[in-house]
Amino acid sequence: MKPSTTQFLRLVAAIALAWLCSAVLAGCAPTIHFRSQERAGADEPAPPTEMITDQLVATERQRHQVRANEDLERLLVPNPPPYAIGSGDILAIIVWDHPELTGGLVTAANADPAAAAAAAANANAAPQGFVVDHQGRIQFPLAGLLTVEGLTEERARTLLTTRLAKYLANPNVTLRVQAYRSKRVYIDGEVKSPGLQAINDIPMTLVEAINRAGGLLPTADQSRIELERGEAHYAINLRDLVQKNINPGLVMLAPGDVVRVHSRDESKVFVSGEVVTPKALTMHDGRLTLNEALGESGGISPLSGDARQVYVVRKTPERTRVFQLDARMAGSLAMAEAFELRPKDIVYVAATPLANWNRNLSLLFPGALTSAVSATNRP
């Protein structure tokens, strides 16, 4: 049955309307745009788009490895030095055969070991001994003021023995640190018992500090351990160290260090745009590739996704970086599998020009395409 003149005119009008709208929207380029923000009256240039290629993947991997190795070189201490006495430490000093020089606690220990043990078991009793003052000194009978800060137990004992030798014949001196109070580190985050940890004669390595804090919680991200030392920040990946055959016990902490163990929930990648299931993905022990992120999101939408426009937006301390993958190119899947994402990365898949045209047309003229298709069906 041939369409009537009225139906034909309706069809022509609908097609003309559609073409008019397409001409208006023809300026919508099939690429993502970043608008500049006005600051101090000047436009900030939009971040450039970097195409994901084999060369870029290799460069990013090498840059990451170089930075990680630089951090490790500053933190690894194969042979830690012995403990150095500091201000606030309490020293226990015994001069054998001269109990009058040692004070009440040591005299009681020499006279009655059982009484000394009972006194030490009293939790409310304040530690007794020789306290290193704020200037790093102690005052000992006959020897006077001694500067012991920065000295090891052996060197401090030698210094005290030399002073006492002026007054005593062959003095036999025992000196040890009774209470370690001068140096501390702080552990925070996903550990069982966060808080302060005192540095003692056992070297305070990263593993030692974590064990003293009760160990890592199941929610801890072993790939994201942050160490703050003054103004410097170091990122430590325990699993990466093991894979490189580097003993994590060689990572030595310094007094005043702050260690934060991040949660796995903080290491997320956000996938949005034209994918089957937009979602926030948790990284697997600090690793997630672009290919894995797209796969866990159901892949690029076959109806509206533009495989030429797969973007990764990454915020770095220096600037915002935008990477683009053309998934239609040969070898793109291999590049997507080799391109490793970072926490807080945003993966965005843009829509095809046809999908954008359809959506914009539906917003401007709701039902225009439906009218064009159904025009010939009207009586």
FIKE-752641 format. One record per residue (C-alpha): z, y, x; residue in three letters; residue number from 1. Coordinates in steps of 0.02 Angstrom, whole numbers. Layout:
REM FIKE-752641
z: Z y: Y x: X residu: ALA num: NUM
...
***
This chain:
REM FIKE-752641
z: 0 y: 0 x: 0 residu: MET num: 1
z: -54 y: 166 x: 76 residu: LYS num: 2
z: 73 y: 306 x: 87 residu: PRO num: 3
z: 50 y: 454 x: -28 residu: SER num: 4
z: 12 y: 630 x: 32 residu: THR num: 5
z: 194 y: 682 x: 4 residu: THR num: 6
z: 259 y: 537 x: 110 residu: GLN num: 7
z: 134 y: 579 x: 247 residu: PHE num: 8
z: 189 y: 761 x: 250 residu: LEU num: 9
z: 371 y: 709 x: 258 residu: ARG num: 10
z: 334 y: 596 x: 406 residu: LEU num: 11
z: 240 y: 733 x: 496 residu: VAL num: 12
z: 381 y: 857 x: 466 residu: ALA num: 13
z: 513 y: 735 x: 530 residu: ALA num: 14
z: 413 y: 696 x: 686 residu: ILE num: 15
z: 383 y: 881 x: 718 residu: ALA num: 16
z: 569 y: 914 x: 699 residu: LEU num: 17
z: 610 y: 776 x: 822 residu: ALA num: 18
z: 484 y: 841 x: 949 residu: TRP num: 19
z: 551 y: 1018 x: 929 residu: LEU num: 20
z: 727 y: 958 x: 965 residu: CYS num: 21
z: 667 y: 859 x: 1115 residu: SER num: 22
z: 581 y: 1014 x: 1184 residu: ALA num: 23
z: 743 y: 1114 x: 1164 residu: VAL num: 24
z: 842 y: 978 x: 1252 residu: LEU num: 25
z: 712 y: 943 x: 1386 residu: ALA num: 26
z: 814 y: 1045 x: 1510 residu: GLY num: 27
z: 950 y: 914 x: 1509 residu: CYS num: 28
z: 917 y: 833 x: 1678 residu: ALA num: 29
z: 963 y: 649 x: 1698 residu: PRO num: 30
z: 1095 y: 686 x: 1830 residu: THR num: 31
z: 1278 y: 729 x: 1826 residu: ILE num: 32
z: 1322 y: 913 x: 1852 residu: HIS num: 33
z: 1479 y: 994 x: 1924 residu: PHE num: 34
z: 1514 y: 1171 x: 1869 residu: ARG num: 35
z: 1585 y: 1290 x: 1994 residu: SER num: 36
z: 1750 y: 1377 x: 1960 residu: GLN num: 37
z: 1768 y: 1563 x: 1986 residu: GLU num: 38
z: 1900 y: 1604 x: 2115 residu: ARG num: 39
z: 1932 y: 1780 x: 2174 residu: ALA num: 40
z: 1768 y: 1834 x: 2096 residu: GLY num: 41
z: 1661 y: 1711 x: 2195 residu: ALA num: 42
z: 1584 y: 1547 x: 2142 residu: ASP num: 43
z: 1644 y: 1393 x: 2232 residu: GLU num: 44
z: 1496 y: 1280 x: 2277 residu: PRO num: 45
z: 1489 y: 1113 x: 2189 residu: ALA num: 46
z: 1523 y: 961 x: 2299 residu: PRO num: 47
z: 1364 y: 881 x: 2366 residu: PRO num: 48
z: 1315 y: 707 x: 2308 residu: THR num: 49
z: 1309 y: 573 x: 2443 residu: GLU num: 50
z: 1197 y: 424 x: 2411 residu: MET num: 51
z: 1278 y: 255 x: 2441 residu: ILE num: 52
z: 1177 y: 169 x: 2576 residu: THR num: 53
z: 1211 y: 36 x: 2706 residu: ASP num: 54
z: 1232 y: 172 x: 2836 residu: GLN num: 55
z: 1359 y: 267 x: 2730 residu: LEU num: 56
z: 1458 y: 108 x: 2696 residu: VAL num: 57
z: 1464 y: 68 x: 2882 residu: ALA num: 58
z: 1514 y: 247 x: 2926 residu: THR num: 59
z: 1655 y: 252 x: 2797 residu: GLU num: 60
z: 1721 y: 83 x: 2855 residu: ARG num: 61
z: 1720 y: 136 x: 3037 residu: GLN num: 62
z: 1804 y: 302 x: 2996 residu: ARG num: 63
z: 1942 y: 212 x: 2900 residu: HIS num: 64
z: 1970 y: 89 x: 3042 residu: GLN num: 65
z: 1979 y: 226 x: 3174 residu: VAL num: 66
z: 2108 y: 323 x: 3074 residu: ARG num: 67
z: 2212 y: 167 x: 3042 residu: ALA num: 68
z: 2209 y: 121 x: 3227 residu: ASN num: 69
z: 2262 y: 297 x: 3276 residu: GLU num: 70
z: 2412 y: 285 x: 3162 residu: ASP num: 71
z: 2459 y: 114 x: 3230 residu: LEU num: 72
z: 2453 y: 172 x: 3410 residu: GLU num: 73
z: 2588 y: 300 x: 3373 residu: ARG num: 74
z: 2699 y: 178 x: 3280 residu: LEU num: 75
z: 2689 y: 15 x: 3378 residu: LEU num: 76
z: 2826 y: -4 x: 3510 residu: VAL num: 77
z: 2817 y: -176 x: 3595 residu: PRO num: 78
z: 2976 y: -149 x: 3699 residu: ASN num: 79
z: 3101 y: -40 x: 3605 residu: PRO num: 80
z: 3229 y: 50 x: 3714 residu: PRO num: 81
z: 3415 y: 11 x: 3696 residu: PRO num: 82
z: 3522 y: 111 x: 3576 residu: TYR num: 83
z: 3568 y: 286 x: 3636 residu: ALA num: 84
z: 3736 y: 358 x: 3587 residu: ILE num: 85
z: 3726 y: 507 x: 3471 residu: GLY num: 86
z: 3835 y: 640 x: 3393 residu: SER num: 87
z: 3948 y: 565 x: 3259 residu: GLY num: 88
z: 3957 y: 391 x: 3333 residu: ASP num: 89
z: 4128 y: 314 x: 3360 residu: ILE num: 90
z: 4160 y: 227 x: 3526 residu: LEU num: 91
z: 4286 y: 89 x: 3559 residu: ALA num: 92
z: 4348 y: 101 x: 3739 residu: ILE num: 93
z: 4467 y: -18 x: 3829 residu: ILE num: 94
z: 4535 y: 8 x: 4005 residu: VAL num: 95
z: 4605 y: -161 x: 4050 residu: TRP num: 96
z: 4784 y: -166 x: 4115 residu: ASP num: 97
z: 4806 y: 14 x: 4055 residu: HIS num: 98
z: 4842 y: 4 x: 3868 residu: PRO num: 99
z: 4917 y: 178 x: 3870 residu: GLU num: 100
z: 4740 y: 250 x: 3887 residu: LEU num: 101
z: 4657 y: 163 x: 3741 residu: THR num: 102
z: 4747 y: 224 x: 3585 residu: GLY num: 103
z: 4836 y: 140 x: 3441 residu: GLY num: 104
z: 4698 y: 25 x: 3373 residu: LEU num: 105
z: 4652 y: -53 x: 3540 residu: VAL num: 106
z: 4833 y: -70 x: 3593 residu: THR num: 107
z: 4870 y: -163 x: 3432 residu: ALA num: 108
z: 4721 y: -275 x: 3465 residu: ALA num: 109
z: 4784 y: -317 x: 3639 residu: ASN num: 110
z: 4959 y: -351 x: 3576 residu: ALA num: 111
z: 4920 y: -444 x: 3415 residu: ASP num: 112
z: 4739 y: -495 x: 3375 residu: PRO num: 113
z: 4789 y: -551 x: 3200 residu: ALA num: 114
z: 4859 y: -379 x: 3161 residu: ALA num: 115
z: 4700 y: -297 x: 3225 residu: ALA num: 116
z: 4594 y: -409 x: 3115 residu: ALA num: 117
z: 4699 y: -366 x: 2963 residu: ALA num: 118
z: 4681 y: -181 x: 3001 residu: ALA num: 119
z: 4493 y: -197 x: 3019 residu: ALA num: 120
z: 4483 y: -287 x: 2852 residu: ALA num: 121
z: 4564 y: -141 x: 2764 residu: ASN num: 122
z: 4417 y: -51 x: 2682 residu: ALA num: 123
z: 4516 y: 107 x: 2653 residu: ASN num: 124
z: 4563 y: 128 x: 2835 residu: ALA num: 125
z: 4460 y: 258 x: 2928 residu: ALA num: 126
z: 4375 y: 196 x: 3087 residu: PRO num: 127
z: 4480 y: 228 x: 3241 residu: GLN num: 128
z: 4412 y: 263 x: 3413 residu: GLY num: 129
z: 4333 y: 404 x: 3509 residu: PHE num: 130
z: 4217 y: 510 x: 3402 residu: VAL num: 131
z: 4068 y: 592 x: 3486 residu: VAL num: 132
z: 4078 y: 775 x: 3436 residu: ASP num: 133
z: 3936 y: 891 x: 3385 residu: HIS num: 134
z: 3905 y: 933 x: 3568 residu: GLN num: 135
z: 3887 y: 749 x: 3614 residu: GLY num: 136
z: 4054 y: 736 x: 3704 residu: ARG num: 137
z: 4212 y: 632 x: 3698 residu: ILE num: 138
z: 4381 y: 670 x: 3772 residu: GLN num: 139
z: 4465 y: 527 x: 3866 residu: PHE num: 140
z: 4634 y: 527 x: 3955 residu: PRO num: 141
z: 4621 y: 567 x: 4141 residu: LEU num: 142
z: 4430 y: 582 x: 4131 residu: ALA num: 143
z: 4431 y: 736 x: 4019 residu: GLY num: 144
z: 4271 y: 787 x: 3926 residu: LEU num: 145
z: 4124 y: 670 x: 3949 residu: LEU num: 146
z: 3948 y: 704 x: 3885 residu: THR num: 147
z: 3886 y: 536 x: 3821 residu: VAL num: 148
z: 3751 y: 587 x: 3697 residu: GLU num: 149
z: 3585 y: 509 x: 3742 residu: GLY num: 150
z: 3665 y: 378 x: 3854 residu: LEU num: 151
z: 3664 y: 191 x: 3827 residu: THR num: 152
z: 3827 y: 96 x: 3818 residu: GLU num: 153
z: 3803 y: 36 x: 3997 residu: GLU num: 154
z: 3771 y: 210 x: 4068 residu: ARG num: 155
z: 3917 y: 284 x: 3970 residu: ALA num: 156
z: 4031 y: 146 x: 4037 residu: ARG num: 157
z: 3973 y: 180 x: 4214 residu: THR num: 158
z: 4005 y: 366 x: 4194 residu: LEU num: 159
z: 4181 y: 337 x: 4127 residu: LEU num: 160
z: 4221 y: 210 x: 4263 residu: THR num: 161
z: 4167 y: 336 x: 4397 residu: THR num: 162
z: 4281 y: 470 x: 4325 residu: ARG num: 163
z: 4431 y: 353 x: 4310 residu: LEU num: 164
z: 4406 y: 287 x: 4487 residu: ALA num: 165
z: 4477 y: 453 x: 4550 residu: LYS num: 166
z: 4645 y: 409 x: 4472 residu: TYR num: 167
z: 4647 y: 220 x: 4454 residu: LEU num: 168
z: 4609 y: 83 x: 4578 residu: ALA num: 169
z: 4458 y: -22 x: 4524 residu: ASN num: 170
z: 4463 y: 23 x: 4338 residu: PRO num: 171
z: 4393 y: -113 x: 4223 residu: ASN num: 172
z: 4316 y: -25 x: 4073 residu: VAL num: 173
z: 4240 y: -95 x: 3913 residu: THR num: 174
z: 4142 y: 28 x: 3806 residu: LEU num: 175
z: 4045 y: -8 x: 3649 residu: ARG num: 176
z: 3990 y: 83 x: 3492 residu: VAL num: 177
z: 4113 y: 42 x: 3354 residu: GLN num: 178
z: 4026 y: 138 x: 3213 residu: ALA num: 179
z: 3844 y: 194 x: 3208 residu: TYR num: 180
z: 3836 y: 360 x: 3117 residu: ARG num: 181
z: 3716 y: 472 x: 3214 residu: SER num: 182
z: 3545 y: 402 x: 3168 residu: LYS num: 183
z: 3477 y: 353 x: 2997 residu: ARG num: 184
z: 3318 y: 314 x: 2906 residu: VAL num: 185
z: 3286 y: 322 x: 2719 residu: TYR num: 186
z: 3195 y: 191 x: 2616 residu: ILE num: 187
z: 3131 y: 231 x: 2442 residu: ASP num: 188
z: 3016 y: 155 x: 2313 residu: GLY num: 189
z: 2987 y: -26 x: 2265 residu: GLU num: 190
z: 3130 y: -106 x: 2362 residu: VAL num: 191
z: 3285 y: -190 x: 2292 residu: LYS num: 192
z: 3413 y: -69 x: 2364 residu: SER num: 193
z: 3337 y: 100 x: 2411 residu: PRO num: 194
z: 3443 y: 220 x: 2512 residu: GLY num: 195
z: 3501 y: 264 x: 2686 residu: LEU num: 196
z: 3498 y: 136 x: 2827 residu: GLN num: 197
z: 3597 y: 167 x: 2986 residu: ALA num: 198
z: 3511 y: 132 x: 3151 residu: ILE num: 199
z: 3617 y: 20 x: 3262 residu: ASN num: 200
z: 3594 y: -86 x: 3417 residu: ASP num: 201
z: 3466 y: -193 x: 3324 residu: ILE num: 202
z: 3297 y: -105 x: 3338 residu: PRO num: 203
z: 3255 y: -22 x: 3172 residu: MET num: 204
z: 3080 y: -87 x: 3139 residu: THR num: 205
z: 2990 y: -70 x: 2974 residu: LEU num: 206
z: 3021 y: -253 x: 2933 residu: VAL num: 207
z: 3206 y: -236 x: 2977 residu: GLU num: 208
z: 3225 y: -83 x: 2865 residu: ALA num: 209
z: 3140 y: -170 x: 2718 residu: ILE num: 210
z: 3249 y: -325 x: 2739 residu: ASN num: 211
z: 3407 y: -220 x: 2745 residu: ARG num: 212
z: 3351 y: -138 x: 2582 residu: ALA num: 213
z: 3344 y: -309 x: 2499 residu: GLY num: 214
z: 3158 y: -340 x: 2521 residu: GLY num: 215
z: 3006 y: -286 x: 2421 residu: LEU num: 216
z: 3002 y: -298 x: 2231 residu: LEU num: 217
z: 2863 y: -396 x: 2144 residu: PRO num: 218
z: 2789 y: -229 x: 2089 residu: THR num: 219
z: 2773 y: -165 x: 2269 residu: ALA num: 220
z: 2603 y: -131 x: 2342 residu: ASP num: 221
z: 2610 y: -201 x: 2519 residu: GLN num: 222
z: 2451 y: -108 x: 2563 residu: SER num: 223
z: 2525 y: 64 x: 2526 residu: ARG num: 224
z: 2681 y: 97 x: 2627 residu: ILE num: 225
z: 2698 y: 279 x: 2675 residu: GLU num: 226
z: 2799 y: 336 x: 2825 residu: LEU num: 227
z: 2848 y: 519 x: 2842 residu: GLU num: 228
z: 2901 y: 579 x: 3014 residu: ARG num: 229
z: 2927 y: 765 x: 3013 residu: GLY num: 230
z: 2761 y: 844 x: 2964 residu: GLU num: 231
z: 2662 y: 686 x: 3001 residu: ALA num: 232
z: 2617 y: 556 x: 2869 residu: HIS num: 233
z: 2565 y: 378 x: 2909 residu: TYR num: 234
z: 2489 y: 249 x: 2791 residu: ALA num: 235
z: 2537 y: 69 x: 2831 residu: ILE num: 236
z: 2449 y: -84 x: 2760 residu: ASN num: 237
z: 2555 y: -238 x: 2793 residu: LEU num: 238
z: 2419 y: -361 x: 2741 residu: ARG num: 239
z: 2293 y: -273 x: 2850 residu: ASP num: 240
z: 2411 y: -288 x: 2999 residu: LEU num: 241
z: 2429 y: -474 x: 2971 residu: VAL num: 242
z: 2241 y: -496 x: 2959 residu: GLN num: 243
z: 2224 y: -405 x: 3126 residu: LYS num: 244
z: 2355 y: -521 x: 3203 residu: ASN num: 245
z: 2472 y: -374 x: 3229 residu: ILE num: 246
z: 2657 y: -410 x: 3208 residu: ASN num: 247
z: 2729 y: -287 x: 3078 residu: PRO num: 248
z: 2894 y: -303 x: 3171 residu: GLY num: 249
z: 2821 y: -194 x: 3308 residu: LEU num: 250
z: 2814 y: -41 x: 3192 residu: VAL num: 251
z: 2964 y: 55 x: 3257 residu: MET num: 252
z: 3054 y: 184 x: 3151 residu: LEU num: 253
z: 3132 y: 342 x: 3221 residu: ALA num: 254
z: 3288 y: 435 x: 3163 residu: PRO num: 255
z: 3251 y: 538 x: 3009 residu: GLY num: 256
z: 3101 y: 435 x: 2954 residu: ASP num: 257
z: 3069 y: 418 x: 2768 residu: VAL num: 258
z: 2984 y: 257 x: 2710 residu: VAL num: 259
z: 2911 y: 249 x: 2534 residu: ARG num: 260
z: 2845 y: 87 x: 2462 residu: VAL num: 261
z: 2723 y: 129 x: 2324 residu: HIS num: 262
z: 2703 y: 33 x: 2162 residu: SER num: 263
z: 2547 y: -62 x: 2116 residu: ARG num: 264
z: 2533 y: 46 x: 1960 residu: ASP num: 265
z: 2503 y: 197 x: 2073 residu: GLU num: 266
z: 2352 y: 112 x: 2153 residu: SER num: 267
z: 2230 y: 123 x: 2010 residu: LYS num: 268
z: 2045 y: 158 x: 1994 residu: VAL num: 269
z: 1977 y: 235 x: 1835 residu: PHE num: 270
z: 1810 y: 174 x: 1765 residu: VAL num: 271
z: 1730 y: 280 x: 1628 residu: SER num: 272
z: 1562 y: 328 x: 1558 residu: GLY num: 273
z: 1429 y: 207 x: 1502 residu: GLU num: 274
z: 1516 y: 42 x: 1538 residu: VAL num: 275
z: 1556 y: -95 x: 1415 residu: VAL num: 276
z: 1745 y: -72 x: 1427 residu: THR num: 277
z: 1809 y: 89 x: 1510 residu: PRO num: 278
z: 1980 y: 57 x: 1584 residu: LYS num: 279
z: 2103 y: 90 x: 1726 residu: ALA num: 280
z: 2101 y: -50 x: 1854 residu: LEU num: 281
z: 2241 y: -101 x: 1972 residu: THR num: 282
z: 2186 y: -133 x: 2150 residu: MET num: 283
z: 2207 y: -307 x: 2224 residu: HIS num: 284
z: 2327 y: -286 x: 2371 residu: ASP num: 285
z: 2246 y: -120 x: 2411 residu: GLY num: 286
z: 2067 y: -179 x: 2397 residu: ARG num: 287
z: 1939 y: -154 x: 2258 residu: LEU num: 288
z: 1752 y: -135 x: 2281 residu: THR num: 289
z: 1633 y: -39 x: 2171 residu: LEU num: 290
z: 1551 y: -201 x: 2118 residu: ASN num: 291
z: 1720 y: -274 x: 2066 residu: GLU num: 292
z: 1765 y: -117 x: 1968 residu: ALA num: 293
z: 1602 y: -122 x: 1871 residu: LEU num: 294
z: 1620 y: -308 x: 1841 residu: GLY num: 295
z: 1798 y: -297 x: 1775 residu: GLU num: 296
z: 1739 y: -160 x: 1657 residu: SER num: 297
z: 1604 y: -270 x: 1583 residu: GLY num: 298
z: 1463 y: -194 x: 1684 residu: GLY num: 299
z: 1343 y: -51 x: 1645 residu: ILE num: 300
z: 1307 y: -36 x: 1460 residu: SER num: 301
z: 1134 y: -109 x: 1427 residu: PRO num: 302
z: 1108 y: 10 x: 1279 residu: LEU num: 303
z: 1155 y: 178 x: 1353 residu: SER num: 304
z: 1198 y: 161 x: 1538 residu: GLY num: 305
z: 1085 y: 233 x: 1673 residu: ASP num: 306
z: 1088 y: 114 x: 1822 residu: ALA num: 307
z: 1019 y: 254 x: 1932 residu: ARG num: 308
z: 1175 y: 359 x: 1906 residu: GLN num: 309
z: 1332 y: 266 x: 1957 residu: VAL num: 310
z: 1452 y: 393 x: 2030 residu: TYR num: 311
z: 1616 y: 381 x: 2126 residu: VAL num: 312
z: 1721 y: 540 x: 2129 residu: VAL num: 313
z: 1853 y: 544 x: 2265 residu: ARG num: 314
z: 1981 y: 679 x: 2300 residu: LYS num: 315
z: 2023 y: 695 x: 2485 residu: THR num: 316
z: 2142 y: 817 x: 2571 residu: PRO num: 317
z: 1992 y: 911 x: 2639 residu: GLU num: 318
z: 1876 y: 914 x: 2487 residu: ARG num: 319
z: 1809 y: 822 x: 2337 residu: THR num: 320
z: 1676 y: 694 x: 2378 residu: ARG num: 321
z: 1546 y: 625 x: 2257 residu: VAL num: 322
z: 1453 y: 464 x: 2295 residu: PHE num: 323
z: 1302 y: 400 x: 2197 residu: GLN num: 324
z: 1230 y: 225 x: 2185 residu: LEU num: 325
z: 1057 y: 185 x: 2120 residu: ASP num: 326
z: 1087 y: 9 x: 2053 residu: ALA num: 327
z: 901 y: -19 x: 2027 residu: ARG num: 328
z: 866 y: -20 x: 2214 residu: MET num: 329
z: 847 y: -183 x: 2310 residu: ALA num: 330
z: 1012 y: -227 x: 2392 residu: GLY num: 331
z: 1114 y: -112 x: 2281 residu: SER num: 332
z: 1231 y: -254 x: 2229 residu: LEU num: 333
z: 1268 y: -292 x: 2411 residu: ALA num: 334
z: 1304 y: -108 x: 2445 residu: MET num: 335
z: 1416 y: -99 x: 2290 residu: ALA num: 336
z: 1513 y: -251 x: 2351 residu: GLU num: 337
z: 1534 y: -174 x: 2525 residu: ALA num: 338
z: 1585 y: -1 x: 2459 residu: PHE num: 339
z: 1775 y: -5 x: 2451 residu: GLU num: 340
z: 1862 y: 109 x: 2328 residu: LEU num: 341
z: 2021 y: 208 x: 2361 residu: ARG num: 342
z: 2170 y: 235 x: 2246 residu: PRO num: 343
z: 2137 y: 368 x: 2112 residu: LYS num: 344
z: 1947 y: 353 x: 2130 residu: ASP num: 345
z: 1847 y: 386 x: 1972 residu: ILE num: 346
z: 1695 y: 277 x: 1938 residu: VAL num: 347
z: 1577 y: 357 x: 1813 residu: TYR num: 348
z: 1415 y: 287 x: 1743 residu: VAL num: 349
z: 1301 y: 420 x: 1666 residu: ALA num: 350
z: 1200 y: 394 x: 1508 residu: ALA num: 351
z: 1012 y: 374 x: 1504 residu: THR num: 352
z: 904 y: 525 x: 1457 residu: PRO num: 353
z: 860 y: 440 x: 1293 residu: LEU num: 354
z: 1043 y: 410 x: 1250 residu: ALA num: 355
z: 1085 y: 592 x: 1290 residu: ASN num: 356
z: 937 y: 651 x: 1185 residu: TRP num: 357
z: 990 y: 542 x: 1039 residu: ASN num: 358
z: 1171 y: 601 x: 1046 residu: ARG num: 359
z: 1128 y: 786 x: 1062 residu: ASN num: 360
z: 1002 y: 773 x: 921 residu: LEU num: 361
z: 1130 y: 687 x: 811 residu: SER num: 362
z: 1253 y: 827 x: 845 residu: LEU num: 363
z: 1129 y: 966 x: 807 residu: LEU num: 364
z: 1039 y: 883 x: 660 residu: PHE num: 365
z: 1140 y: 740 x: 589 residu: PRO num: 366
z: 1025 y: 610 x: 512 residu: GLY num: 367
z: 863 y: 685 x: 581 residu: ALA num: 368
z: 806 y: 524 x: 663 residu: LEU num: 369
z: 858 y: 423 x: 512 residu: THR num: 370
z: 753 y: 537 x: 403 residu: SER num: 371
z: 604 y: 515 x: 519 residu: ALA num: 372
z: 616 y: 327 x: 511 residu: VAL num: 373
z: 648 y: 314 x: 325 residu: SER num: 374
z: 523 y: 448 x: 269 residu: ALA num: 375
z: 388 y: 322 x: 233 residu: THR num: 376
z: 505 y: 218 x: 128 residu: ASN num: 377
z: 537 y: 353 x: 2 residu: ARG num: 378
z: 441 y: 342 x: -164 residu: PRO num: 379
***
